[in-house]
Amino acid sequence: MHPDSITAWLSNFSKRHDLPHINPHAFRHTVASVLIANRTDVVTVARQLGHSSATTTETYYAHLIEESRVQASECIAEVMLRGFSSPTSENDTPPSTL
């Protein structure tokens, strides 16, 4: 299938349904964004996109990867702080130091 066929089909579809024009490449970016936001590892994302190396993916999607790393850090911090700040049972109490 020729790439122009997809572009033409999408353009016609958008016109028929009174939608704004969307470049087919936007779907590729969406796939990458969804995978990264769901914490899929960079190597897998790179393979899914057909990048020759994960470095290419990291370069193009660095802002999303960093955002995902921040969210992961916040998640860990929340779990750790919640786990030690308000024990709900005797088993949740951290061990005391001797």
C-alpha positions as CSV (number, residue, x, y, z in Angstrom):
1,M,0.0,0.0,0.0
2,H,1.3,3.4,-0.9
3,P,1.5,6.0,1.9
4,D,-0.4,8.5,-0.3
5,S,-3.4,6.1,-0.3
6,I,-3.7,6.4,3.4
7,T,-3.3,10.1,3.4
8,A,-5.9,10.5,0.7
9,W,-8.3,8.2,2.4
10,L,-7.9,10.0,5.8
11,S,-8.3,13.4,4.1
12,N,-11.6,12.3,2.4
13,F,-12.9,10.7,5.6
14,S,-12.2,13.9,7.5
15,K,-14.0,16.0,4.8
16,R,-17.0,13.7,4.7
17,H,-17.4,13.8,8.4
18,D,-16.6,17.5,8.8
19,L,-13.5,16.8,10.9
20,P,-10.2,18.7,10.9
21,H,-7.4,17.3,8.8
22,I,-5.2,14.8,10.7
23,N,-1.9,13.8,9.3
24,P,-1.5,10.0,9.5
25,H,1.8,10.5,11.2
26,A,-0.2,11.8,14.2
27,F,-1.4,8.3,14.9
28,R,2.2,7.1,15.2
29,H,2.9,9.8,17.7
30,T,-0.3,8.8,19.6
31,V,0.8,5.2,19.7
32,A,4.1,6.2,21.2
33,S,2.5,8.5,23.7
34,V,0.1,5.9,24.9
35,L,2.7,3.3,25.3
36,I,5.1,5.6,27.2
37,A,2.3,6.9,29.4
38,N,1.5,3.4,30.3
39,R,5.1,2.7,31.3
40,T,6.0,0.5,28.4
41,D,9.8,0.2,28.3
42,V,11.6,2.3,25.7
43,V,13.0,-0.7,23.8
44,T,9.5,-2.1,23.2
45,V,8.3,1.3,22.1
46,A,11.2,1.6,19.7
47,R,10.5,-1.8,18.2
48,Q,6.8,-1.0,17.8
49,L,7.6,2.2,16.0
50,G,10.3,0.6,13.8
51,H,13.1,2.7,15.2
52,S,16.5,1.1,14.7
53,S,17.5,1.9,18.3
54,A,15.9,2.9,21.6
55,T,18.1,6.1,21.4
56,T,16.0,7.3,18.5
57,T,12.9,6.9,20.5
58,E,14.4,8.5,23.6
59,T,15.4,11.5,21.5
60,Y,12.0,12.1,19.9
61,Y,9.9,11.3,23.0
62,A,12.3,12.6,25.8
63,H,9.6,14.9,27.2
64,L,7.1,12.1,27.5
65,I,9.7,9.7,29.0
66,E,10.7,12.2,31.6
67,E,7.1,12.9,32.5
68,S,6.5,9.2,32.9
69,R,9.7,8.9,35.1
70,V,8.4,11.7,37.3
71,Q,5.0,10.0,37.7
72,A,6.8,6.7,38.6
73,S,8.9,8.5,41.2
74,E,5.8,10.2,42.7
75,C,4.0,6.8,42.8
76,I,6.9,5.2,44.7
77,A,7.1,8.1,47.1
78,E,3.4,8.0,47.7
79,V,3.4,4.3,48.4
80,M,6.4,4.5,50.7
81,L,5.1,7.5,52.6
82,R,1.6,6.2,52.9
83,G,2.9,2.8,54.0
84,F,4.9,4.3,56.9
85,S,2.9,7.4,57.8
86,S,-0.5,5.9,58.8
87,P,-0.4,2.2,59.7
88,T,-3.9,0.6,59.6
89,S,-3.0,-2.6,61.4
90,E,-0.4,-4.1,63.6
91,N,1.2,-5.8,60.6
92,D,1.6,-2.4,58.9
93,T,3.7,-0.9,61.6
94,P,7.4,-0.6,60.6
95,P,9.8,-2.5,62.8
96,S,11.3,-0.5,65.7
97,T,15.0,-0.1,66.0
98,L,16.7,-1.8,68.9
